[in-house]
């Protein structure tokens, strides 16, 4: 070994030594391994592990933080390769990183010696079963990895997707098929809701289908893409195979399969890929269901990022994410997995939401009930993990003991719940029938123990049904939602929930739950009143750093929390149920994927235009900033009009294009072609001291438009050199003729800042934007998949020429040419 050969923990690296014969034998074996650029292969040397070739370099650079890479050379320079030693502690770190955090690698572990090695374990982010003992020896299992298989087909010019998923932790299979758009927005929301970690896709799909947007959707969700041959997506003998692993009769399975045309191939693919039939402990232990995309609020990857739903490695503390903030669970991994699933599957049914809220309210109002239940839940082990361990032939008695200890808490929990006599007493109370089931499991002789030389063997005919018997326990652990509702700095309140076609979204004194939980933050609450016909579409202006982004995000977070069944950080809240939250609030790390900021912005906006309905919630921040001012403004205006007139969803549109505030003046203009959706201007407050010209952010959202740009003031705030600021003011004065007289009439007396004289009349802007929007719609409607390049160029050129002719009498449109 060369260099400073020490582990990050401070210990010395294991010394890797082979004699010449052993080295040659291993080199011969290693070079015969099939090429797989995703596979990280480690070799068990009993007291330590080794990695070789490119894997050795990857491990040395990624996991060892020394001045010199701890690499050694195995074999001669001509036929040898680099090697690295890995301690057992470091192996656990590598395994957790590859299987639980990364989405670009798989893990293989080999056992043997010399030239005789065999693959002992293999794992992927979607199939971690072989490594569970290592992954969760000292850590909770807070997510249930899911494998999804997809099969896109085109029938009569309509794209369809067949989907199947496999949850090996909960032993569940599911199927779905649905029409899809060219951006695969339904697939993306399904990947988010299911918690998918790995996606199987046929490598040889129909040539007419552009799979690049699908690959982008998979990548955006941080999912490992595994391409398989089309022949792997087979449905032959599917009912017979399922009959071996599904509980109960095969007839219901046949009936379920008969409902699908495109999902059967993906189902066959996940069965084959996970080798479920090769493990007899799977027999009779799986369930299968029809998965309905419309059961939960749809969230795409952009919304998950914008609302900070999931934890990220870059989080400074646990309160940076909604999951981290709400993770006050008591039942080890069970509660964490439940919370993870609930946050990505907000409910749509008003009664189901209110049932959860009733339960939360019962515990919030009764501290004795809450504390008593928490004390008991803390003593319950991860039952899902225990039952999974018991199914293994190599299991020990430890899971049995922990399972018995957990079950013994049932009577105490029952007693605590029976003492509650509040208004929700009929809700998590056990029926006599349920109690008898639990008692029978406790007192029945379900263990058969045989003492042998190599240890203790036990079996149970009913053990496979334990997870069902204790589903009630899983649903008991709402302590995460209870904890955040009762321990936050300012109390949360119960939201009023109405159906999607009724009511408004009114959040009085709303706060961002993650920001207010940060140390040293004195959060300023704001009201949000999205009211049908009055302020359903809000245009929000104001200075950078003034709080626009925070405000629109906190509205999205509050709506999501309400539909999860949680109390919300408001003084008062009323939420009309939303079927989807669309968010366009920043390009993030899109450039790491080879996509420009502006292109990512346009792709996310396209998903909104195609996927949103009047039952969605849309939050958009600074659209059009990634291109020229004219292009950006034109796009922003056209998109606003489309959302107002076609989509008609409640929308928060934060922008630096102050000219967009003119849209609100069309509310009272009967000659303007605008719907009665209700458009309102809001701004974030800022104060400029008359004498010092210093800018102070007020962080309050108030009615009315902000018609002044504060960019130069922000530059002063950031201590730009005085000469640079003076030149900026001079150039701004050349480009803009400032006036104190507004171009558009407005009854509001609370406008902020001075008015900017506009070059174009309102009529020019409105007519020009309407024609530009028509051009964009015609362009989007072109069947480019069915046209060759020359035909596309011909059609686009003609459409552009027609637009230029129409621009002859419209100064606003002329600027684009």
Secondary structure in CASP SS format (residue, H / E / C, confidence):
PFRMAT SS
TARGET T0000
AUTHOR 0000-0000-0000
METHOD secondary structure of the structure
MODEL  1
X C 1.00
X C 1.00
X C 1.00
X C 1.00
X C 1.00
X E 1.00
X C 1.00
X C 1.00
X C 1.00
X C 1.00
X C 1.00
X E 1.00
X C 1.00
X C 1.00
X C 1.00
X C 1.00
X C 1.00
X C 1.00
X C 1.00
X H 1.00
X H 1.00
X H 1.00
X H 1.00
X H 1.00
X H 1.00
X H 1.00
X H 1.00
X H 1.00
X H 1.00
X H 1.00
X H 1.00
X H 1.00
X C 1.00
X C 1.00
X C 1.00
X C 1.00
X C 1.00
X C 1.00
X E 1.00
X E 1.00
X E 1.00
X E 1.00
X E 1.00
X E 1.00
X C 1.00
X C 1.00
X C 1.00
X C 1.00
X E 1.00
X E 1.00
X E 1.00
X E 1.00
X C 1.00
X H 1.00
X H 1.00
X H 1.00
X H 1.00
X H 1.00
X H 1.00
X H 1.00
X H 1.00
X H 1.00
X H 1.00
X C 1.00
X C 1.00
X C 1.00
X C 1.00
X C 1.00
X C 1.00
X C 1.00
X C 1.00
X E 1.00
X E 1.00
X E 1.00
X C 1.00
X C 1.00
X C 1.00
X C 1.00
X C 1.00
X C 1.00
X E 1.00
X E 1.00
X E 1.00
X E 1.00
X E 1.00
X E 1.00
X C 1.00
X H 1.00
X H 1.00
X H 1.00
X H 1.00
X H 1.00
X H 1.00
X H 1.00
X H 1.00
X H 1.00
X H 1.00
X H 1.00
X H 1.00
X H 1.00
X H 1.00
X C 1.00
X C 1.00
X C 1.00
X C 1.00
X E 1.00
X E 1.00
X E 1.00
X E 1.00
X E 1.00
X E 1.00
X E 1.00
X E 1.00
X C 1.00
X C 1.00
X E 1.00
X E 1.00
X E 1.00
X E 1.00
X E 1.00
X E 1.00
X E 1.00
X E 1.00
X E 1.00
X C 1.00
X C 1.00
X E 1.00
X C 1.00
X H 1.00
X H 1.00
X H 1.00
X H 1.00
X H 1.00
X H 1.00
X H 1.00
X C 1.00
X C 1.00
X C 1.00
X C 1.00
X C 1.00
X C 1.00
X C 1.00
X C 1.00
X C 1.00
X C 1.00
X E 1.00
X E 1.00
X E 1.00
X E 1.00
X E 1.00
X E 1.00
X E 1.00
X E 1.00
X E 1.00
X E 1.00
X C 1.00
X C 1.00
X E 1.00
X E 1.00
X E 1.00
X E 1.00
X E 1.00
X E 1.00
X E 1.00
X E 1.00
X E 1.00
X E 1.00
X C 1.00
X C 1.00
X C 1.00
X C 1.00
X E 1.00
X E 1.00
X E 1.00
X E 1.00
X E 1.00
X E 1.00
X E 1.00
X E 1.00
X C 1.00
X C 1.00
X C 1.00
X C 1.00
X C 1.00
X H 1.00
X H 1.00
X H 1.00
X H 1.00
X H 1.00
X H 1.00
X H 1.00
X H 1.00
X H 1.00
X H 1.00
X C 1.00
X E 1.00
X E 1.00
X E 1.00
X E 1.00
X E 1.00
X E 1.00
X E 1.00
X C 1.00
X C 1.00
X C 1.00
X C 1.00
X C 1.00
X C 1.00
X C 1.00
X C 1.00
X C 1.00
X H 1.00
X H 1.00
X H 1.00
X H 1.00
X H 1.00
X H 1.00
X H 1.00
X H 1.00
X H 1.00
X C 1.00
X C 1.00
X C 1.00
X E 1.00
X E 1.00
X E 1.00
X E 1.00
X E 1.00
X C 1.00
X H 1.00
X H 1.00
X H 1.00
X C 1.00
X C 1.00
X C 1.00
X C 1.00
X C 1.00
X H 1.00
X H 1.00
X H 1.00
X H 1.00
X H 1.00
X H 1.00
X H 1.00
X H 1.00
X E 1.00
X C 1.00
X C 1.00
X C 1.00
X C 1.00
X H 1.00
X H 1.00
X H 1.00
X H 1.00
X H 1.00
X H 1.00
X H 1.00
X C 1.00
X C 1.00
X C 1.00
X C 1.00
X C 1.00
X H 1.00
X H 1.00
X H 1.00
X H 1.00
X H 1.00
X H 1.00
X H 1.00
X H 1.00
X H 1.00
X H 1.00
X H 1.00
X H 1.00
X C 1.00
X H 1.00
X H 1.00
X H 1.00
X C 1.00
X H 1.00
X H 1.00
X H 1.00
X C 1.00
X C 1.00
X C 1.00
X E 1.00
X E 1.00
X E 1.00
X E 1.00
X E 1.00
X C 1.00
X C 1.00
X H 1.00
X H 1.00
X H 1.00
X E 1.00
X C 1.00
X E 1.00
X E 1.00
X C 1.00
X H 1.00
X H 1.00
X H 1.00
X H 1.00
X H 1.00
X H 1.00
X C 1.00
X C 1.00
X C 1.00
X C 1.00
X C 1.00
X C 1.00
X C 1.00
X C 1.00
X C 1.00
X C 1.00
X C 1.00
X H 1.00
X H 1.00
X H 1.00
X C 1.00
X H 1.00
X H 1.00
X H 1.00
X H 1.00
X H 1.00
X C 1.00
X C 1.00
X C 1.00
X C 1.00
X C 1.00
X H 1.00
X H 1.00
X H 1.00
X H 1.00
X H 1.00
X H 1.00
X H 1.00
X H 1.00
X H 1.00
X H 1.00
X H 1.00
X H 1.00
X H 1.00
X C 1.00
X C 1.00
X E 1.00
X C 1.00
X C 1.00
X H 1.00
X H 1.00
X H 1.00
X H 1.00
X H 1.00
X H 1.00
X H 1.00
X H 1.00
X H 1.00
X H 1.00
X H 1.00
X H 1.00
X H 1.00
X H 1.00
X H 1.00
X H 1.00
X C 1.00
X H 1.00
X H 1.00
X H 1.00
X H 1.00
X H 1.00
X H 1.00
X H 1.00
X H 1.00
X H 1.00
X H 1.00
X H 1.00
X C 1.00
X C 1.00
X C 1.00
X C 1.00
X C 1.00
X H 1.00
X H 1.00
X H 1.00
X H 1.00
X H 1.00
X H 1.00
X H 1.00
X H 1.00
X H 1.00
X C 1.00
X C 1.00
X C 1.00
X C 1.00
X C 1.00
X C 1.00
X H 1.00
X H 1.00
X H 1.00
X H 1.00
X H 1.00
X H 1.00
X H 1.00
X H 1.00
X H 1.00
X H 1.00
X C 1.00
X C 1.00
X H 1.00
X H 1.00
X H 1.00
X H 1.00
X H 1.00
X H 1.00
X H 1.00
X H 1.00
X H 1.00
X C 1.00
X C 1.00
X C 1.00
X C 1.00
X C 1.00
X C 1.00
X C 1.00
X C 1.00
X C 1.00
X C 1.00
X C 1.00
X C 1.00
X C 1.00
X H 1.00
X H 1.00
X H 1.00
X H 1.00
X H 1.00
X H 1.00
X H 1.00
X H 1.00
X H 1.00
X H 1.00
X H 1.00
X H 1.00
X C 1.00
X C 1.00
X C 1.00
X C 1.00
X E 1.00
X E 1.00
X E 1.00
X E 1.00
X E 1.00
X C 1.00
X C 1.00
X E 1.00
X E 1.00
X E 1.00
X E 1.00
X E 1.00
X C 1.00
X C 1.00
X C 1.00
X H 1.00
X H 1.00
X H 1.00
X H 1.00
X H 1.00
X H 1.00
X H 1.00
X C 1.00
X H 1.00
X H 1.00
X H 1.00
X H 1.00
X H 1.00
X H 1.00
X C 1.00
X C 1.00
X H 1.00
X H 1.00
X H 1.00
X H 1.00
X H 1.00
X H 1.00
X H 1.00
X H 1.00
X H 1.00
X C 1.00
X C 1.00
X C 1.00
X C 1.00
X C 1.00
X E 1.00
X C 1.00
X C 1.00
X E 1.00
X E 1.00
X E 1.00
X C 1.00
X C 1.00
X C 1.00
X C 1.00
X C 1.00
X C 1.00
X E 1.00
X E 1.00
X E 1.00
X E 1.00
X E 1.00
X E 1.00
X C 1.00
X C 1.00
X H 1.00
X H 1.00
X H 1.00
X H 1.00
X C 1.00
X C 1.00
X C 1.00
X C 1.00
X C 1.00
X C 1.00
X C 1.00
X C 1.00
X C 1.00
X E 1.00
X E 1.00
X E 1.00
X E 1.00
X E 1.00
X C 1.00
X C 1.00
X C 1.00
X C 1.00
X C 1.00
X C 1.00
X E 1.00
X E 1.00
X E 1.00
X E 1.00
X E 1.00
X C 1.00
X C 1.00
X C 1.00
X C 1.00
X C 1.00
X C 1.00
X H 1.00
X H 1.00
X H 1.00
X H 1.00
X H 1.00
X H 1.00
X H 1.00
X H 1.00
X H 1.00
X H 1.00
X H 1.00
X H 1.00
X H 1.00
X H 1.00
X H 1.00
X H 1.00
X H 1.00
X C 1.00
X C 1.00
X C 1.00
X E 1.00
X C 1.00
X C 1.00
X C 1.00
X E 1.00
X E 1.00
X E 1.00
X E 1.00
X E 1.00
X C 1.00
X C 1.00
X C 1.00
X E 1.00
X E 1.00
X E 1.00
X E 1.00
X E 1.00
X C 1.00
X C 1.00
X C 1.00
X C 1.00
X C 1.00
X H 1.00
X H 1.00
X H 1.00
X H 1.00
X C 1.00
X C 1.00
X C 1.00
X H 1.00
X H 1.00
X H 1.00
X H 1.00
X H 1.00
X H 1.00
X H 1.00
X H 1.00
X H 1.00
X H 1.00
X H 1.00
X H 1.00
X H 1.00
X H 1.00
X H 1.00
X C 1.00
X C 1.00
X C 1.00
X C 1.00
X E 1.00
X E 1.00
X E 1.00
X E 1.00
X E 1.00
X E 1.00
X C 1.00
X C 1.00
X C 1.00
X C 1.00
X C 1.00
X C 1.00
X C 1.00
X H 1.00
X H 1.00
X H 1.00
X H 1.00
X H 1.00
X H 1.00
X H 1.00
X H 1.00
X H 1.00
X H 1.00
X H 1.00
X H 1.00
X H 1.00
X H 1.00
X H 1.00
X H 1.00
X H 1.00
X H 1.00
X H 1.00
X C 1.00
X C 1.00
X E 1.00
X E 1.00
X E 1.00
X E 1.00
X E 1.00
X C 1.00
X C 1.00
X C 1.00
X H 1.00
X H 1.00
X H 1.00
X H 1.00
X H 1.00
X H 1.00
X H 1.00
X H 1.00
X H 1.00
X H 1.00
X H 1.00
X C 1.00
X C 1.00
X C 1.00
X C 1.00
X C 1.00
X C 1.00
X C 1.00
X C 1.00
X C 1.00
X C 1.00
X E 1.00
X E 1.00
X E 1.00
X E 1.00
X E 1.00
X E 1.00
X E 1.00
X E 1.00
X E 1.00
X E 1.00
X C 1.00
X C 1.00
X C 1.00
X C 1.00
X C 1.00
X C 1.00
X E 1.00
X E 1.00
X E 1.00
X E 1.00
X E 1.00
X E 1.00
X E 1.00
X E 1.00
X E 1.00
X C 1.00
X C 1.00
X E 1.00
X C 1.00
X C 1.00
X C 1.00
X C 1.00
X H 1.00
X H 1.00
X H 1.00
X H 1.00
X H 1.00
X H 1.00
X H 1.00
X C 1.00
X C 1.00
X C 1.00
X C 1.00
X H 1.00
X H 1.00
X H 1.00
X H 1.00
X H 1.00
X H 1.00
X H 1.00
X H 1.00
X H 1.00
X H 1.00
X H 1.00
X H 1.00
X H 1.00
X H 1.00
X C 1.00
X C 1.00
X E 1.00
X C 1.00
X C 1.00
X C 1.00
X C 1.00
X C 1.00
X C 1.00
X C 1.00
X C 1.00
X C 1.00
X C 1.00
X C 1.00
X C 1.00
X C 1.00
X E 1.00
X C 1.00
X C 1.00
X C 1.00
X E 1.00
X C 1.00
X C 1.00
X C 1.00
X C 1.00
X C 1.00
X H 1.00
X H 1.00
X H 1.00
X H 1.00
X H 1.00
X H 1.00
X H 1.00
X H 1.00
X H 1.00
X H 1.00
X H 1.00
X H 1.00
X H 1.00
X H 1.00
X H 1.00
X H 1.00
X H 1.00
X H 1.00
X H 1.00
X H 1.00
X C 1.00
X C 1.00
X H 1.00
X H 1.00
X H 1.00
X C 1.00
X C 1.00
X H 1.00
X H 1.00
X H 1.00
X H 1.00
X H 1.00
X H 1.00
X H 1.00
X H 1.00
X H 1.00
X H 1.00
X H 1.00
X H 1.00
X H 1.00
X H 1.00
X H 1.00
X H 1.00
X H 1.00
X H 1.00
X H 1.00
X H 1.00
X H 1.00
X C 1.00
X H 1.00
X H 1.00
X H 1.00
X H 1.00
X C 1.00
X C 1.00
X C 1.00
END
